[in-house]
Amino acid sequence: DIVMTQTPLSLSVTPGQPASISCKSSQSLLYSDGKTWLYWYLQKAGQPPQLLIYEVSNRFSGVPDRFSGSGSGTDFTLKISRVEAEDVGVYYCMQGIQLPRTFGQGTKVEIK
Amino acid sequence: QVQLQESGPGLVKPSQTLSLTCTVSGGSVTSGSYHWSWIRQPAGKGLEWIGRIYTTGGTNYSPSLESRVTISVDTSKNQFSLKLNSVTAADTAVYYCARTSRYGSGWYLFDYWGQGILVTVSS
């Protein structure tokens, strides 16, 4: 199985300030079709996860543009340019190149 | 509007079979544009993919659960189901159903989720 490792595991951010989460995979997520199968999800308290970013850097429908994803191969980053109160929750990266799908441990983002 | 809703018993005895159903509205389980998955989350822990079913009825399962899992689809009810045999306390978790959808040359993995159902394994 591909191991996904996120850092940090928790983050406390002042509203309006940026935040960054790192995700590393144990194997390259670049597929022969040229796509890199890395996804980001946000799980708010008491809710299911919601898709934020697909294929490294593409925001899903309705996701604010303060969220951005970057990276390649095995190293990826999710950035929030200006954290808002509604961004609190646990962020997960996930690989979609291979079965079984595997998730990072999650990064809990809180507001200071 | 796409909606997924899990249903089933919230309490299962050890060694018995956990059975859950996901009812889909706003999309057909028979469409070749979708895959349908089950994912679980023990309390306070991370996400574990259990398996998926797709339009031909083909399935894939997590190797760690493969010997105990069956995912099936009921096209007449627009539902898909999960059965997990020989459960133990370690199978206690919130169980989610989720959709994967095709767009152009790619896939939105898990773009819609059910609200989740807590299943406790206890005697």
Chai-1 contact restraints between the chains, C-beta under 6 A:
chainA,res_idxA,chainB,res_idxB,connection_type,confidence,min_distance_angstrom,max_distance_angstrom,comment,restraint_id
A,Y39,B,L109,contact,1.0,0.0,6.0,A-B,restraint_1
A,P48,B,Y96,contact,1.0,0.0,6.0,A-B,restraint_2
A,P48,B,W113,contact,1.0,0.0,6.0,A-B,restraint_3
A,P48,B,G116,contact,1.0,0.0,6.0,A-B,restraint_4
A,L51,B,D111,contact,1.0,0.0,6.0,A-B,restraint_5
A,Y54,B,Y108,contact,1.0,0.0,6.0,A-B,restraint_6
A,G96,B,L109,contact,1.0,0.0,6.0,A-B,restraint_7
A,L99,B,N60,contact,1.0,0.0,6.0,A-B,restraint_8
A,P100,B,W49,contact,1.0,0.0,6.0,A-B,restraint_9
A,P100,B,S62,contact,1.0,0.0,6.0,A-B,restraint_10
A,R101,B,W49,contact,1.0,0.0,6.0,A-B,restraint_11
A,F103,B,G46,contact,1.0,0.0,6.0,A-B,restraint_12
A,F103,B,L47,contact,1.0,0.0,6.0,A-B,restraint_13
A,Q105,B,G46,contact,1.0,0.0,6.0,A-B,restraint_14
A,G106,B,G46,contact,1.0,0.0,6.0,A-B,restraint_15
